[in-house]
C-alpha cells in the first residue's frame, strides 16, 4: 500500500510503502534489484500541470503524469484546500444526541441533513476552522475537541480532504451564517440519527461517517437496544 501526494509539476513523489518485514540474513543481488524496481514503481512523476478553471473555493488542474504502474495518463483534478466537519455531541441527557443541520444543496437539488462543516481558510489550521464553522452555522461552541476521522471525500477526481472533529461539552449561542446560507440545526438522539442513516434519510457522506463513528464510540445501534456507553 502507498499514500498519494501530489506536489509541483515535474517533481518526483516517493510514496511510503507498507509491506512484509524483511527476513534476517543476506540479501541476494536478485532481491536487491527486485526491491529497487519495486521502489521505482512506487513513485509518480508529474510531467505537466495546467490550471484550466479557477473558482473562489477551488481550481481544476489538468495533469500529465506517469503513475506508479508506469502508465502515462492525464488526470483532471479538482484542487481544494480541505474541509473540516464537526461532530457535536450533547451528553446532558441520559442518552447522547448529535447536532445535525439541514440546508438546501443545489448539486443534490434537495435539502440534506448534514454535520456542520466548511473549508479551511488560507493560513487557518483545521481545529480553528472547525470551531469557527460550528459557531457560524449553529451558534454552538464546545470546550472539548478531539480528532475523529480524516478521509478523502471522492479521491478519483477531488483532492479535498475532510477532517472530522468530535466536539463535546456544548454551549449554545447565536449563529452567524453567511448570506447565502439558510441553515436550521437540531439536536437528534444519536440512536435516531443512526436509524436515519440506515434508512437512507441521511444522504450526506460526512454526516454518515460522523454519525456511525459516534455510534461506534457509544456502542449504539439503530435497530437494536443500546449495549451501553463507553
C-alpha positions in Angstrom: 0.0 0.0 0.0 1.2 3.6 -0.5 -0.2 7.0 0.1 -0.7 9.5 -2.7 0.5 13.1 -2.5 0.6 15.5 -5.4 3.2 18.3 -5.5 4.6 20.7 -8.0 4.8 19.7 -11.7 8.0 17.9 -12.7 8.8 16.9 -9.2 9.1 13.2 -8.3 7.0 12.0 -5.4 8.1 9.0 -3.4 5.3 7.1 -1.6 5.8 5.3 1.6 5.1 1.6 1.3 3.9 -0.9 3.9 4.9 -4.4 3.3 6.2 -7.6 5.0 9.1 -7.4 7.4 12.4 -8.3 5.9 13.9 -11.7 6.9 17.2 -11.7 8.7 20.2 -12.6 6.6 22.0 -11.6 3.4 20.1 -10.1 0.5 20.8 -11.6 -2.9 21.6 -9.4 -5.9 18.3 -10.5 -7.5 16.4 -9.5 -4.4 18.1 -6.1 -4.3 17.2 -5.5 -8.0 13.6 -6.5 -7.3 13.4 -4.2 -4.3 14.9 -1.4 -6.3 12.4 -1.9 -9.1 9.5 -2.0 -6.7 10.7 1.3 -5.2 10.7 2.8 -8.6 7.2 1.6 -9.3 6.0 3.4 -6.1 6.9 6.9 -7.5 4.8 9.3 -9.6 6.3 11.9 -11.9 4.2 14.9 -12.9 5.2 15.9 -16.4 2.9 19.0 -16.6 0.1 20.6 -14.7 -2.1 23.3 -16.0 -4.9 25.3 -14.2 -7.9 25.0 -16.6 -10.5 26.6 -14.3 -10.3 28.7 -11.2 -13.2 29.3 -8.8 -13.4 31.2 -5.5 -13.2 28.0 -3.5 -11.3 25.6 -5.7 -9.4 25.2 -9.0 -9.2 22.5 -11.6 -5.9 21.3 -13.0 -5.2 19.0 -16.0 -2.1 17.0 -15.3 0.0 14.7 -17.4 1.9 12.2 -15.3 3.5 8.8 -15.1 1.8 6.8 -12.4 3.4 4.2 -10.1 2.4 1.4 -12.5 4.4 3.1 -15.2 1.3 4.2 -17.2 1.3 7.7 -18.7 -2.0 9.3 -18.1 -3.9 12.5 -17.9 -5.8 13.4 -14.7 -8.2 16.3 -14.3 -8.3 17.1 -10.6 -10.4 19.5 -8.5 -7.9 21.1 -6.1 -9.4 22.2 -2.8 -7.7 23.5 0.4 -9.5 20.9 2.6 -12.6 21.0 4.8 -13.5 20.4 8.4 -16.5 18.6 9.8 -17.9 19.0 13.3 -19.5 16.1 15.1 -21.0 18.0 18.0 -22.3 15.6 20.8 -24.6 16.7 23.5 -24.5 14.5 26.6 -26.6 16.4 29.1 -29.4 13.8 28.9 -29.2 10.1 29.7 -28.7 9.3 26.0 -26.3 11.3 23.8 -27.5 13.4 20.9 -25.7 14.7 17.8 -26.1 18.2 16.3 -27.4 18.0 12.7 -28.0 20.8 10.4 -30.4 20.9 7.4 -29.8 23.1 4.3 -30.6 23.1 0.6 -27.8 21.8 -1.7 -28.1 22.8 -5.4 -25.8 19.9 -6.6 -28.2 17.4 -4.9 -31.3 19.5 -5.7 -32.7 18.8 -2.2 -32.5 19.7 1.4 -29.9 17.5 3.2 -29.3 16.5 6.8 -25.6 17.2 7.4 -23.0 17.9 10.1 -21.7 21.5 10.4 -18.8 21.8 8.0 -16.8 24.2 5.8 -13.5 24.8 4.1 -10.2 25.7 5.8 -9.3 29.3 5.1 -5.8 30.2 4.0 -3.4 30.3 6.9 -6.0 28.7 9.2 -5.4 25.4 11.0 -8.1 22.7 10.9 -9.2 22.9 14.6 -9.6 26.7 14.4 -11.7 26.2 11.2 -13.8 23.6 12.9 -14.5 25.9 15.9 -15.4 28.8 13.5 -17.7 26.7 11.4 -19.6 25.3 14.4 -20.2 28.8 15.8 -21.1 30.4 12.5 -23.5 27.7 11.3 -25.2 26.8 14.6 -24.1 29.2 17.3 -22.8 26.4 19.4 -19.3 26.3 21.0 -17.6 23.4 22.8 -14.9 23.1 25.4 -13.6 19.7 24.4 -12.4 18.8 20.9 -10.9 15.6 19.6 -9.9 14.5 16.1 -12.2 11.7 15.0 -11.8 11.0 11.2 -9.7 12.0 8.3 -10.6 11.0 4.8 -10.9 11.9 1.1 -14.5 12.6 0.0 -14.0 11.4 -3.6 -10.3 10.7 -4.4 -10.9 9.7 -8.0 -11.0 13.4 -9.1 -11.3 15.5 -6.0 -8.3 16.4 -3.8 -10.5 17.7 -0.9 -9.7 16.1 2.5 -12.2 16.0 5.3 -11.0 16.4 8.9 -13.8 15.4 11.3 -13.6 16.7 14.9 -15.7 15.4 17.8 -16.9 18.3 19.9 -18.3 17.8 23.5 -19.5 20.0 26.4 -21.6 22.2 24.2 -22.8 25.7 24.9 -25.5 27.3 22.8 -25.0 30.8 21.3 -26.2 32.8 18.4 -25.4 31.6 14.8 -24.0 33.9 12.2 -24.2 32.1 8.9 -23.0 33.6 5.6 -25.5 35.5 3.4 -26.2 32.5 1.1 -26.7 30.0 3.9 -30.1 29.1 5.2 -29.4 26.6 7.9 -31.5 25.0 10.6 -29.9 23.0 13.4 -31.4 20.2 15.5 -30.1 18.0 18.3 -31.1 14.5 17.3 -30.8 11.5 19.6 -27.8 9.5 18.4 -29.8 6.3 18.2 -32.4 8.1 15.9 -29.6 9.6 13.8 -28.2 6.1 13.2 -31.7 5.0 12.2 -31.8 7.9 9.8 -28.5 6.8 8.3 -29.5 3.2 7.9 -32.9 4.0 6.4 -31.5 6.4 3.9 -32.9 9.6 5.4 -29.3 10.9 5.8 -27.6 11.0 2.4 -24.7 13.3 3.1 -21.4 11.4 3.2 -19.7 13.3 6.1 -22.8 13.0 8.2 -23.0 9.3 7.6 -19.3 8.8 8.5 -19.6 11.0 11.6 -22.8 9.5 12.9 -21.6 6.0 12.5 -18.3 6.9 14.2 -20.2 8.3 17.2 -22.4 5.2 17.2 -19.3 3.0 17.5 -17.9 5.2 20.2 -21.1 5.0 22.3 -22.0 1.4 21.3 -25.3 2.4 19.8 -27.2 0.5 17.1 -30.0 1.9 15.1 -32.2 -1.2 15.2 -31.3 -2.8 18.5 -31.3 -1.9 22.1 -28.3 0.1 23.3 -25.4 -2.0 24.5 -24.2 0.6 26.9 -22.0 3.6 26.8 -18.2 3.8 26.7 
